[in-house]
Amino acid sequence: MVPSLREVLRVLEGLAPRGLAEPWDNPGLQVGDPDRRIIGILVSLDPTLAAVREALGRSAQLLITHHPLIFQPITSLDMGSFPGDVIGEAMRGGVSVVSLHTNLDSAEGGINDILAELLHLRDVEVLEKKSGDGMAHQVIPAEANTETTGLGRVGNLPEPVPTSIMKTKVMEALGSKSPLRQIGDAKEMVRRVAVVGGAGGSLVGRAVERGADILVTGDVTYHQALEAVRLGLVVIDGGHFLTERSAMRVFAKRLKTVLISAGWDVRVTYMEEERSPFDDGSV
């Protein structure tokens, strides 16, 4: 059976309910016809021209990205600049674009649960639970478990390890070829670890409250780093790109399993050659 985009969207809503998104976010359908039949899906982190062109090259009618293509209302569509160039290319090629952003971050089985799994954390809990107040789109769906949805995750390692060993484990989990930035003095032993994919420096204080010895995240600012040092928290900054890309790769595999279980004949592939905008060739 070949599903329509509308049917795929219903499945995606079950995996990452839009009501879990942050107030400023804009996940969901960005470009496309809900009645379009989908036989191929490409998953990537960013909605770039390269991603749309790779989707076309793979005969994929749907590009699923983590970061949205459209954040704010568009007052003009300039095909010579972003996001107009990507929208134009997608429309000309018949490629629909859908994003799963902070709703996938907070969802059970989403970005942060996957990061916790990649680091082999046990007894995993939500770092900061969501109340549903002030949500942009709707209150948290009734089927969403507030104990298992929210920002970040925190859990325990199978056994304590020195900070240096933990850094190596994080590098391996994220697929980094170069050393990651460390904030704060190394600890003799690390047992409890908090993870936040993307930019999670704002949760430094929360990580300390939840007893974390170390926080793995990206895009830590200067003042967030100062706070971490003051509170005695070690932070491993793996960068926005790597902390999310590693999890999106796993999500793509799980999405394929879900669609096959639904009896749908849909190819799901991941954009392995995607590069960070800060990539100097070492990652």
Backbone as JSON, one array per atom type, in Angstrom:
{
  "sequence": "MVPSLREVLRVLEGLAPRGLAEPWDNPGLQVGDPDRRIIGILVSLDPTLAAVREALGRSAQLLITHHPLIFQPITSLDMGSFPGDVIGEAMRGGVSVVSLHTNLDSAEGGINDILAELLHLRDVEVLEKKSGDGMAHQVIPAEANTETTGLGRVGNLPEPVPTSIMKTKVMEALGSKSPLRQIGDAKEMVRRVAVVGGAGGSLVGRAVERGADILVTGDVTYHQALEAVRLGLVVIDGGHFLTERSAMRVFAKRLKTVLISAGWDVRVTYMEEERSPFDDGSV",
  "N": [[0.84, -1.2, 0.0], [0.52, 2.21, -0.83], [0.93, 5.12, 0.88], [-0.75, 8.33, 1.4], [0.51, 11.7, 1.75], [-0.94, 12.89, 3.75], [-1.7, 10.7, 5.33], [0.79, 9.82, 6.21], [1.5, 12.02, 7.73], [-0.26, 11.75, 9.85], [0.79, 9.54, 11.15], [3.28, 10.56, 11.89], [2.43, 12.54, 13.66], [1.58, 10.96, 15.74], [4.01, 9.98, 16.63], [5.46, 12.26, 17.32], [3.81, 14.46, 18.77], [2.36, 17.54, 17.8], [1.6, 19.32, 19.73], [3.56, 19.22, 21.66], [5.52, 20.94, 20.99], [7.67, 23.82, 21.37], [6.63, 27.19, 22.28], [7.59, 29.07, 20.38], [8.08, 27.68, 18.12], [7.7, 26.04, 14.85], [6.69, 23.4, 13.78], [5.8, 20.6, 11.6], [3.89, 20.34, 8.5], [5.56, 21.97, 5.96], [5.89, 22.5, 3.23], [3.94, 21.31, 0.57], [1.53, 18.91, -0.83], [-1.13, 17.48, 0.75], [-2.46, 15.31, -0.36], [-0.68, 14.03, -1.94], [0.96, 11.09, -3.09], [3.19, 8.98, -1.35], [6.14, 7.35, -1.85], [8.76, 7.33, -1.28], [10.98, 8.47, 1.24], [13.17, 10.9, 2.49], [15.31, 11.57, 5.18], [16.66, 14.24, 6.96], [18.76, 16.59, 8.76], [18.64, 19.36, 8.3], [16.65, 21.66, 6.29], [17.79, 22.08, 3.51], [18.93, 23.27, 0.24], [20.57, 21.29, -0.8], [19.57, 19.04, 0.51], [16.95, 18.85, -0.52], [17.55, 18.42, -3.21], [18.9, 16.01, -3.02], [16.8, 14.41, -2.17], [15.25, 14.48, -4.48], [17.03, 13.15, -6.19], [16.93, 10.64, -5.13], [14.45, 9.85, -5.71], [12.48, 10.53, -3.85], [9.49, 11.58, -2.44], [9.03, 12.96, -0.18], [10.59, 14.99, 2.2], [11.81, 14.79, 5.35], [12.68, 16.8, 7.96], [14.59, 17.9, 10.82], [14.96, 20.58, 11.7], [12.82, 23.35, 11.12], [11.71, 24.64, 7.93], [10.34, 26.98, 7.62], [9.96, 29.51, 9.89], [8.82, 31.99, 10.64], [5.98, 34.0, 9.55], [5.79, 34.39, 6.01], [6.34, 37.17, 4.02], [7.07, 37.74, 1.47], [8.17, 35.92, -1.41], [11.18, 35.22, -2.22], [12.97, 33.77, -4.6], [15.64, 33.73, -4.79], [16.88, 33.65, -2.37], [17.17, 32.2, 0.94], [14.21, 31.32, 2.76], [13.08, 30.96, 0.29], [14.42, 29.92, -1.96], [14.7, 27.2, -1.36], [12.03, 26.45, -0.98], [11.01, 26.95, -3.57], [12.53, 25.1, -5.12], [11.68, 22.7, -3.99], [8.92, 22.73, -4.6], [8.96, 22.78, -7.42], [10.09, 20.31, -7.92], [8.29, 18.6, -6.8], [8.57, 17.78, -4.16], [7.62, 17.25, -0.91], [7.92, 18.94, 2.24], [8.46, 18.34, 5.6], [8.69, 19.11, 9.03], [10.0, 17.95, 12.15], [10.47, 19.15, 15.05], [11.04, 20.76, 17.99], [8.99, 19.33, 19.08], [9.7, 16.7, 18.53], [12.02, 16.64, 20.0], [11.02, 16.66, 22.62], [9.32, 14.49, 22.71], [8.4, 11.15, 23.72], [10.71, 8.65, 23.08], [11.98, 10.24, 21.28], [14.41, 12.68, 20.1], [16.02, 13.21, 22.47], [15.64, 10.94, 24.1], [16.78, 9.07, 22.41], [19.46, 9.97, 22.38], [20.12, 9.44, 25.05], [20.0, 6.67, 24.97], [22.07, 6.12, 23.16], [24.22, 6.74, 24.73], [24.03, 4.83, 26.57], [22.56, 5.13, 28.95], [20.92, 4.5, 32.07], [17.85, 4.02, 33.95], [16.43, 6.28, 33.03], [15.13, 9.57, 33.05], [12.88, 12.34, 32.45], [14.38, 15.47, 31.99], [13.38, 18.11, 32.29], [10.12, 18.48, 32.84], [7.11, 19.05, 30.93], [4.44, 21.29, 31.35], [2.35, 22.04, 29.8], [1.27, 24.54, 29.83], [0.91, 27.6, 28.15], [1.6, 26.62, 25.65], [2.3, 26.63, 22.15], [0.61, 25.58, 20.12], [-1.36, 23.77, 21.08], [-2.7, 22.15, 24.02], [-0.79, 19.68, 25.83], [-1.19, 16.59, 24.24], [-3.74, 14.22, 25.18], [-2.92, 11.58, 25.1], [-0.23, 11.73, 25.51], [2.3, 11.02, 27.75], [3.01, 12.73, 30.59], [5.09, 12.11, 32.24], [7.03, 11.08, 30.69], [7.58, 12.81, 28.67], [9.13, 15.82, 27.6], [11.71, 18.35, 28.08], [15.02, 17.42, 27.43], [16.95, 14.73, 28.98], [17.85, 12.68, 31.8], [20.04, 10.42, 33.34], [21.63, 7.38, 34.58], [24.96, 6.12, 34.29], [26.08, 2.79, 33.45], [28.23, 2.11, 35.04], [30.44, 4.09, 37.08], [32.66, 6.43, 35.47], [35.78, 8.06, 34.63], [35.95, 11.58, 33.73], [37.4, 11.92, 31.35], [37.15, 9.47, 30.04], [34.42, 9.49, 29.67], [34.13, 11.59, 27.86], [35.28, 10.45, 25.62], [33.44, 8.43, 25.12], [31.21, 9.97, 24.46], [32.12, 11.23, 22.14], [32.31, 8.99, 20.44], [29.63, 8.17, 20.37], [28.42, 10.33, 19.11], [29.7, 10.37, 16.74], [31.93, 11.95, 16.27], [34.95, 13.19, 14.88], [36.84, 14.76, 15.93], [38.22, 16.28, 18.93], [35.93, 17.14, 21.56], [34.52, 20.14, 22.98], [35.15, 20.89, 26.35], [33.68, 22.05, 29.32], [34.36, 23.3, 32.49], [36.02, 21.79, 35.34], [37.53, 18.58, 35.16], [36.02, 15.65, 36.51], [36.76, 13.15, 38.96], [35.21, 10.83, 38.89], [32.36, 10.1, 36.94], [28.92, 9.68, 37.12], [26.14, 10.27, 36.88], [24.29, 11.51, 34.2], [23.19, 14.16, 32.14], [21.35, 14.88, 29.18], [20.85, 16.95, 26.35], [19.71, 17.5, 23.27], [20.9, 19.56, 20.57], [20.69, 22.97, 21.36], [21.28, 23.3, 24.61], [22.13, 24.75, 26.79], [20.68, 26.39, 28.47], [19.61, 24.78, 30.36], [21.41, 24.18, 32.3], [21.32, 24.78, 35.09], [19.09, 23.24, 35.8], [20.03, 20.67, 35.29], [21.93, 20.38, 37.29], [20.25, 20.52, 39.53], [18.95, 18.1, 39.2], [20.85, 16.34, 39.91], [22.94, 15.75, 38.15], [26.24, 14.92, 37.08], [27.42, 15.65, 34.81], [26.73, 17.37, 31.76], [25.62, 16.78, 28.55], [25.48, 18.44, 25.61], [24.83, 21.1, 23.2], [25.96, 24.16, 21.58], [26.63, 25.94, 23.75], [26.59, 28.94, 25.52], [28.71, 31.74, 26.45], [28.0, 32.85, 29.0], [26.37, 30.85, 29.98], [28.25, 28.87, 30.23], [29.84, 29.98, 32.24], [28.01, 29.81, 34.35], [27.81, 27.02, 34.61], [30.4, 26.35, 35.44], [30.45, 27.72, 37.89], [28.54, 26.26, 39.29], [29.7, 23.83, 39.45], [29.37, 21.91, 37.47], [30.22, 19.7, 34.91], [30.39, 20.24, 31.48], [29.94, 18.84, 28.32], [30.31, 19.98, 25.22], [28.98, 19.08, 22.4], [28.22, 20.28, 20.13], [25.62, 21.74, 18.09], [24.9, 20.5, 15.68], [26.02, 17.79, 15.65], [24.92, 16.61, 17.98], [22.25, 16.42, 17.36], [22.14, 15.26, 14.8], [23.11, 12.63, 15.1], [21.07, 11.44, 16.54], [18.86, 11.79, 14.84], [19.5, 10.08, 12.76], [19.11, 7.56, 13.9], [16.39, 7.83, 14.43], [15.35, 7.85, 11.83], [15.68, 5.18, 11.04], [13.94, 3.95, 12.82], [11.53, 5.07, 12.08], [11.19, 3.93, 9.57], [10.7, 1.28, 10.33], [8.26, 1.6, 11.68], [6.56, 2.43, 9.59], [6.66, 0.22, 7.89], [5.46, -1.63, 9.55], [2.9, -0.65, 9.47], [2.07, -1.59, 7.13], [2.83, -0.31, 4.82], [4.33, 0.45, 1.71], [7.0, 1.98, 1.62], [10.02, 3.65, 1.05], [12.61, 4.55, 3.23], [15.24, 6.66, 3.78], [18.4, 7.98, 4.97], [20.13, 11.09, 5.05], [23.23, 10.79, 4.74], [25.51, 12.22, 3.98], [25.24, 14.78, 4.82], [26.37, 17.97, 5.94], [27.7, 19.96, 8.58], [27.21, 23.5, 8.9], [29.42, 24.63, 9.99], [31.44, 22.97, 9.38], [34.73, 22.02, 8.86], [35.84, 20.05, 7.51], [36.9, 18.23, 9.23], [35.02, 16.88, 10.69]],
  "CA": [[0.0, 0.0, 0.0], [1.24, 3.47, -0.91], [0.15, 6.11, 1.64], [-0.71, 9.74, 1.04], [1.22, 12.53, 2.72], [-1.86, 13.09, 4.87], [-1.62, 9.52, 6.19], [2.11, 9.84, 6.85], [1.46, 13.07, 8.75], [-0.95, 11.22, 11.03], [1.76, 8.68, 11.84], [4.28, 11.45, 12.5], [1.78, 13.19, 14.8], [1.59, 10.0, 16.83], [5.38, 9.85, 17.13], [5.9, 13.55, 17.87], [2.64, 15.35, 18.76], [2.69, 18.95, 17.59], [1.36, 20.03, 20.98], [4.75, 19.2, 22.51], [6.48, 21.93, 20.48], [7.84, 25.05, 22.13], [5.75, 28.26, 21.77], [8.18, 29.82, 19.27], [8.43, 26.74, 17.06], [6.75, 25.86, 13.76], [6.87, 22.09, 13.17], [4.71, 20.12, 10.77], [3.98, 20.49, 7.05], [6.12, 23.24, 5.52], [5.59, 22.61, 1.8], [3.46, 20.05, 0.0], [0.13, 18.58, -1.05], [-1.48, 16.34, 1.62], [-2.97, 14.17, -1.13], [0.44, 13.47, -2.71], [1.33, 9.74, -2.69], [4.58, 8.94, -0.89], [6.8, 6.05, -1.94], [10.12, 7.49, -0.81], [11.2, 9.52, 2.24], [14.54, 11.19, 2.89], [15.38, 12.23, 6.47], [17.87, 15.03, 7.15], [18.68, 17.51, 9.89], [18.28, 20.71, 7.85], [15.93, 21.77, 5.01], [18.66, 22.82, 2.6], [18.83, 22.94, -1.18], [21.23, 20.0, -0.99], [18.67, 17.99, 0.97], [15.86, 18.72, -1.49], [18.11, 17.82, -4.42], [19.17, 14.59, -2.75], [15.5, 13.76, -2.18], [14.91, 14.3, -5.9], [17.92, 12.14, -6.73], [16.54, 9.33, -4.6], [13.02, 9.68, -6.05], [11.71, 10.65, -2.62], [8.48, 12.63, -2.54], [8.93, 13.62, 1.12], [11.8, 15.28, 2.97], [11.51, 15.04, 6.76], [13.82, 17.45, 8.6], [14.43, 18.28, 12.22], [14.77, 22.03, 11.75], [11.8, 23.83, 10.18], [12.06, 25.49, 6.8], [9.66, 28.26, 7.83], [9.73, 29.84, 11.3], [7.96, 33.16, 10.74], [5.16, 34.22, 8.36], [6.54, 34.9, 4.86], [5.65, 38.29, 3.38], [7.41, 37.68, 0.05], [8.87, 34.68, -1.73], [12.34, 35.52, -3.05], [13.57, 32.5, -5.0], [17.09, 33.85, -4.8], [17.43, 33.59, -1.02], [16.51, 31.26, 1.83], [13.88, 29.95, 2.39], [12.41, 30.92, -1.0], [15.1, 29.03, -2.91], [14.38, 25.81, -1.0], [10.6, 26.25, -1.26], [10.87, 26.87, -5.02], [13.1, 23.84, -5.59], [10.8, 21.62, -3.54], [7.67, 22.78, -5.35], [9.23, 22.4, -8.8], [10.39, 18.88, -7.97], [7.23, 17.8, -6.18], [9.04, 17.25, -2.87], [7.0, 17.85, 0.27], [8.85, 19.12, 3.36], [7.82, 18.28, 6.92], [9.68, 19.18, 10.11], [9.71, 17.47, 13.5], [11.52, 19.91, 15.74], [11.03, 20.63, 19.45], [8.05, 18.27, 19.44], [10.47, 15.45, 18.53], [12.94, 16.73, 21.14], [10.33, 16.37, 23.87], [8.51, 13.27, 22.61], [8.91, 9.86, 24.17], [11.36, 7.99, 21.96], [12.5, 11.25, 20.37], [15.84, 13.02, 20.05], [16.75, 13.09, 23.73], [15.64, 9.54, 24.51], [17.77, 8.38, 21.58], [20.79, 10.33, 22.89], [20.32, 8.69, 26.28], [20.27, 5.29, 24.57], [23.4, 6.07, 22.54], [25.2, 6.83, 25.82], [23.76, 3.67, 27.43], [22.1, 5.57, 30.27], [19.89, 3.69, 32.71], [16.91, 4.75, 34.84], [16.33, 7.58, 32.37], [13.98, 10.41, 33.39], [12.82, 13.64, 31.78], [15.13, 16.49, 32.72], [12.43, 19.17, 32.65], [8.81, 18.09, 32.35], [6.29, 20.12, 30.37], [3.13, 21.4, 32.0], [1.32, 22.32, 28.8], [0.86, 25.94, 29.91], [1.56, 28.51, 27.21], [2.05, 25.96, 24.45], [1.96, 27.41, 20.97], [-0.39, 25.02, 19.24], [-2.42, 23.11, 21.83], [-2.18, 21.56, 25.25], [-0.19, 18.38, 25.58], [-2.23, 15.62, 23.92], [-4.12, 13.36, 26.29], [-2.17, 10.33, 25.04], [1.17, 11.97, 25.85], [2.59, 10.8, 29.16], [3.81, 13.85, 31.08], [6.26, 11.58, 32.94], [8.03, 10.65, 29.71], [7.75, 13.84, 27.65], [9.67, 17.06, 28.12], [13.02, 18.77, 27.58], [16.2, 16.74, 27.93], [16.85, 13.49, 29.75], [18.92, 12.49, 32.77], [20.09, 9.02, 33.73], [22.87, 6.91, 35.18], [25.82, 5.22, 33.55], [26.14, 1.45, 34.04], [29.23, 2.2, 36.11], [31.12, 5.39, 37.03], [33.88, 6.52, 34.67], [36.4, 9.4, 34.68], [35.47, 12.52, 32.71], [38.12, 11.68, 30.09], [36.52, 8.31, 29.39], [33.07, 9.91, 29.26], [34.29, 12.4, 26.65], [35.51, 9.5, 24.51], [32.15, 7.77, 24.85], [30.35, 10.94, 23.78], [32.66, 11.37, 20.77], [31.93, 7.8, 19.68], [28.18, 8.16, 20.2], [28.05, 11.39, 18.18], [30.43, 10.21, 15.49], [32.86, 13.07, 16.09], [36.33, 12.83, 14.58], [37.74, 15.7, 16.6], [37.89, 16.45, 20.35], [34.8, 18.0, 21.88], [34.81, 21.17, 23.97], [34.76, 20.6, 27.73], [33.53, 23.2, 30.21], [34.46, 22.87, 33.88], [37.11, 20.88, 35.69], [37.22, 17.15, 35.07], [35.7, 14.96, 37.76], [37.41, 11.84, 39.07], [34.25, 9.86, 38.42], [31.07, 10.61, 36.48], [27.91, 8.63, 37.19], [24.83, 10.72, 36.42], [24.5, 12.3, 32.98], [22.04, 14.81, 31.52], [21.55, 15.1, 27.75], [19.91, 17.84, 25.68], [20.13, 17.67, 21.89], [20.83, 20.93, 20.08], [21.17, 24.01, 22.27], [20.7, 23.01, 25.92], [22.83, 25.45, 27.85], [19.73, 27.02, 29.4], [19.21, 23.78, 31.35], [22.55, 23.9, 33.19], [20.84, 24.77, 36.47], [18.19, 22.11, 35.99], [20.85, 19.47, 35.33], [22.51, 20.32, 38.63], [19.15, 20.19, 40.44], [18.61, 16.69, 39.05], [21.97, 15.53, 40.38], [23.86, 15.36, 37.08], [27.66, 15.25, 37.18], [27.86, 16.13, 33.52], [25.67, 17.67, 30.8], [26.03, 16.66, 27.15], [24.57, 19.27, 24.8], [25.54, 21.87, 22.2], [25.73, 25.62, 21.52], [26.69, 26.55, 25.08], [27.06, 30.31, 25.44], [29.72, 32.15, 27.44], [27.42, 33.01, 30.33], [25.93, 29.52, 30.42], [29.48, 28.18, 30.65], [30.19, 30.53, 33.55], [27.08, 29.24, 35.33], [28.18, 25.63, 34.81], [31.62, 26.34, 36.26], [30.07, 28.15, 39.24], [27.76, 25.21, 39.93], [30.48, 22.6, 39.52], [28.89, 20.96, 36.48], [31.01, 19.52, 33.71], [29.58, 20.25, 30.26], [30.59, 18.46, 27.08], [29.59, 20.64, 24.13], [29.19, 18.33, 21.17], [27.75, 21.07, 18.99], [24.22, 21.59, 17.73], [24.77, 19.57, 14.56], [26.31, 16.41, 15.98], [24.02, 16.06, 19.0], [20.96, 16.13, 16.75], [22.28, 14.37, 13.64], [23.26, 11.24, 15.53], [19.75, 10.95, 16.96], [17.98, 11.74, 13.67], [19.84, 8.88, 12.0], [18.39, 6.46, 14.56], [14.96, 8.05, 14.23], [15.01, 7.45, 10.47], [15.56, 3.72, 11.03], [12.73, 3.58, 13.56], [10.39, 5.47, 11.26], [11.05, 2.9, 8.55], [10.06, 0.13, 10.98], [6.86, 1.97, 11.95], [5.82, 2.46, 8.33], [6.54, -1.16, 7.43], [4.46, -2.26, 10.43], [1.6, -0.16, 9.04], [1.76, -2.24, 5.86], [3.07, 0.63, 3.73], [5.5, 0.22, 0.88], [7.67, 3.27, 1.57], [11.46, 3.63, 1.29], [13.09, 5.6, 4.13], [16.7, 6.73, 3.8], [18.95, 9.1, 5.73], [21.12, 11.88, 4.31], [24.49, 10.56, 5.45], [26.55, 13.16, 3.59], [24.92, 16.14, 5.3], [27.5, 18.57, 6.65], [27.45, 21.11, 9.43], [27.67, 24.76, 8.3], [30.73, 24.96, 10.59], [32.33, 21.87, 9.07], [35.97, 22.39, 8.19], [36.36, 18.84, 6.92], [37.41, 17.34, 10.27], [33.91, 16.16, 11.3]],
  "C": [[0.87, 1.26, 0.0], [0.42, 4.55, -0.2], [0.2, 7.5, 1.02], [0.11, 10.49, 2.09], [0.34, 12.74, 3.96], [-1.79, 11.92, 5.86], [-0.28, 9.45, 6.91], [2.13, 10.88, 7.96], [0.76, 12.58, 10.01], [-0.03, 10.32, 11.84], [2.79, 9.54, 12.57], [3.71, 12.17, 13.73], [1.75, 12.25, 16.0], [2.97, 9.84, 17.46], [5.86, 11.11, 17.84], [4.74, 14.54, 17.81], [3.03, 16.82, 18.68], [2.48, 19.78, 18.87], [2.53, 20.04, 21.93], [5.77, 20.26, 22.1], [6.53, 23.16, 21.38], [7.0, 26.17, 21.5], [6.28, 28.98, 20.53], [8.37, 28.97, 18.01], [7.35, 26.64, 15.99], [6.98, 24.5, 13.08], [5.69, 21.73, 12.27], [4.96, 20.33, 9.29], [4.47, 21.89, 6.69], [5.79, 23.53, 4.06], [5.0, 21.27, 1.36], [1.95, 19.92, -0.1], [-0.22, 17.36, -0.22], [-1.98, 15.12, 0.86], [-1.89, 13.49, -1.97], [0.78, 12.08, -2.18], [2.84, 9.68, -2.41], [5.12, 7.52, -1.01], [8.25, 6.11, -1.47], [10.24, 8.67, 0.14], [12.69, 9.66, 2.49], [14.48, 11.96, 4.2], [16.7, 12.98, 6.56], [17.69, 15.94, 8.36], [18.13, 18.86, 9.43], [17.57, 20.7, 6.49], [16.71, 22.62, 4.02], [18.38, 22.46, 1.15], [19.45, 21.57, -1.47], [20.32, 18.86, -0.57], [17.52, 17.77, -0.01], [16.38, 18.04, -2.76], [18.46, 16.35, -4.22], [17.86, 13.81, -2.72], [15.07, 13.49, -3.62], [15.75, 13.19, -6.52], [17.56, 10.74, -6.28], [15.07, 9.02, -4.89], [12.16, 9.64, -4.78], [10.74, 11.82, -2.75], [8.36, 13.43, -1.24], [10.3, 13.78, 1.76], [11.37, 15.6, 4.39], [12.77, 15.6, 7.4], [13.53, 17.69, 10.07], [14.12, 19.78, 12.31], [13.73, 22.48, 10.72], [12.38, 24.68, 9.06], [11.5, 26.9, 7.0], [9.41, 28.44, 9.32], [8.71, 30.95, 11.47], [7.11, 33.29, 9.47], [5.99, 34.86, 7.24], [5.74, 35.99, 4.17], [5.98, 38.4, 1.9], [8.23, 36.42, -0.18], [9.97, 34.98, -2.74], [13.06, 34.21, -3.37], [15.09, 32.55, -5.01], [17.71, 33.8, -3.42], [16.61, 32.61, -0.19], [15.37, 31.96, 2.57], [13.23, 29.83, 1.02], [13.07, 29.98, -1.99], [14.77, 27.57, -2.64], [12.92, 25.5, -1.31], [10.38, 26.08, -2.76], [11.36, 25.55, -5.57], [12.2, 22.67, -5.22], [9.52, 21.58, -4.36], [7.87, 22.34, -6.8], [9.45, 20.89, -8.93], [9.32, 17.99, -7.37], [7.66, 17.14, -4.89], [8.34, 17.98, -1.73], [8.04, 17.94, 1.39], [8.07, 19.18, 4.65], [8.91, 18.34, 7.98], [9.12, 18.6, 11.4], [10.79, 18.06, 14.39], [11.43, 19.71, 17.26], [9.97, 19.64, 19.93], [8.76, 16.91, 19.45], [11.51, 15.46, 19.64], [12.27, 16.24, 22.42], [9.6, 15.03, 23.88], [9.2, 12.06, 23.22], [9.48, 9.13, 22.96], [11.97, 8.94, 20.95], [13.99, 11.49, 20.52], [16.57, 12.74, 21.36], [16.73, 11.68, 24.31], [16.67, 8.76, 23.71], [19.19, 8.71, 22.05], [21.11, 9.57, 24.17], [20.66, 7.23, 25.97], [21.68, 5.16, 23.98], [24.51, 6.12, 23.6], [24.98, 5.74, 26.87], [23.35, 4.06, 28.85], [20.98, 4.66, 30.76], [19.01, 4.56, 33.61], [16.69, 6.17, 34.32], [15.03, 8.28, 32.75], [14.02, 11.69, 32.56], [13.54, 14.68, 32.63], [14.22, 17.61, 33.2], [11.08, 18.86, 32.02], [8.03, 19.3, 31.86], [4.93, 20.11, 31.04], [2.0, 21.59, 31.01], [0.86, 23.76, 28.82], [1.63, 26.76, 28.88], [2.07, 27.85, 25.96], [1.53, 26.7, 23.22], [0.73, 26.89, 20.24], [-1.59, 24.43, 19.98], [-1.84, 22.62, 23.14], [-1.58, 20.21, 24.91], [-1.3, 17.37, 25.31], [-2.5, 14.66, 25.07], [-3.3, 12.07, 26.31], [-0.71, 10.49, 25.4], [1.36, 11.85, 27.36], [3.5, 11.91, 29.66], [5.03, 13.39, 31.87], [7.38, 11.23, 31.96], [8.21, 11.64, 28.57], [8.25, 15.13, 28.3], [11.07, 17.3, 27.6], [14.15, 17.99, 28.24], [15.89, 15.44, 28.66], [18.02, 13.43, 30.73], [18.87, 11.03, 33.23], [21.46, 8.66, 34.25], [23.65, 6.01, 34.23], [25.81, 3.84, 34.21], [27.14, 1.37, 35.18], [29.97, 3.53, 35.97], [32.39, 5.33, 36.19], [34.48, 7.91, 34.84], [35.85, 10.28, 33.55], [36.13, 12.25, 31.36], [37.51, 10.51, 29.32], [35.14, 8.68, 28.88], [33.14, 10.73, 27.98], [34.49, 11.5, 25.43], [34.22, 8.8, 24.12], [31.21, 8.7, 24.09], [30.82, 11.13, 22.34], [32.23, 10.2, 19.9], [30.44, 7.8, 19.38], [27.74, 9.18, 19.15], [28.75, 11.27, 16.82], [31.39, 11.34, 15.21], [34.27, 12.56, 15.84], [37.34, 13.74, 15.26], [37.3, 15.87, 18.05], [36.74, 17.43, 20.56], [35.17, 18.99, 22.98], [34.29, 20.75, 25.34], [34.73, 21.89, 28.53], [33.55, 22.69, 31.64], [35.58, 21.88, 34.1], [36.65, 19.44, 35.65], [36.94, 16.58, 36.46], [36.4, 13.6, 37.77], [36.5, 10.75, 38.54], [32.94, 10.54, 38.04], [30.07, 9.46, 36.52], [26.58, 9.06, 36.56], [24.99, 11.73, 35.3], [23.18, 12.88, 32.48], [22.37, 15.02, 30.04], [20.46, 16.02, 27.22], [20.42, 18.03, 24.26], [20.0, 19.12, 21.45], [21.43, 21.9, 21.08], [20.52, 23.83, 23.64], [21.37, 23.71, 27.08], [21.91, 26.09, 28.88], [19.3, 26.06, 30.5], [20.36, 23.37, 32.27], [22.08, 23.8, 34.64], [19.95, 23.58, 36.76], [18.97, 20.8, 36.08], [21.48, 19.28, 36.7], [21.44, 19.94, 39.65], [18.81, 18.71, 40.39], [19.79, 15.77, 39.36], [22.96, 15.11, 39.32], [25.29, 15.78, 37.39], [28.13, 15.94, 35.91], [26.64, 16.37, 32.63], [26.26, 17.56, 29.4], [25.02, 17.42, 26.31], [25.38, 20.0, 23.73], [25.24, 23.35, 22.34], [25.72, 26.3, 22.89], [27.29, 27.96, 24.96], [28.07, 30.61, 26.55], [29.13, 32.2, 28.85], [26.85, 31.7, 30.86], [27.12, 28.7, 30.89], [29.93, 28.68, 32.02], [29.3, 29.95, 34.64], [27.45, 27.79, 35.64], [29.41, 25.52, 35.71], [31.3, 26.71, 37.7], [29.35, 27.05, 40.0], [28.5, 23.87, 40.02], [30.03, 21.52, 38.55], [29.85, 20.9, 35.3], [30.06, 19.5, 32.52], [30.44, 19.8, 29.09], [29.74, 19.02, 25.95], [29.92, 19.93, 22.83], [28.74, 19.07, 19.93], [26.3, 20.76, 18.64], [24.05, 20.48, 16.68], [24.93, 18.11, 14.98], [25.33, 15.82, 16.99], [22.66, 15.71, 18.41], [21.08, 15.16, 15.57], [22.35, 12.92, 14.05], [21.92, 10.64, 15.92], [18.8, 10.85, 15.78], [18.27, 10.52, 12.8], [19.11, 7.67, 12.58], [16.89, 6.6, 14.35], [14.53, 7.6, 12.84], [14.82, 5.94, 10.38], [14.27, 3.28, 11.73], [11.47, 3.96, 12.79], [10.14, 4.43, 10.18], [10.33, 1.68, 9.12], [8.58, 0.39, 11.22], [6.03, 1.91, 10.68], [5.64, 1.06, 7.75], [5.47, -1.89, 8.24], [3.04, -1.84, 10.05], [1.17, -0.78, 7.71], [2.0, -1.37, 4.65], [4.37, 0.31, 3.0], [6.19, 1.56, 0.64], [9.15, 3.09, 1.88], [11.83, 4.81, 2.19], [14.61, 5.56, 4.15], [17.13, 7.97, 4.58], [20.04, 9.78, 4.92], [22.47, 11.83, 5.03], [25.54, 11.62, 5.16], [26.28, 14.59, 4.03], [26.07, 16.68, 6.13], [27.05, 19.77, 7.47], [27.9, 22.38, 8.7], [29.02, 25.21, 8.84], [31.79, 23.93, 10.24], [33.56, 22.35, 8.31], [36.62, 21.16, 7.55], [36.86, 17.84, 7.94], [36.31, 16.52, 10.92], [33.18, 15.34, 10.24]]
}
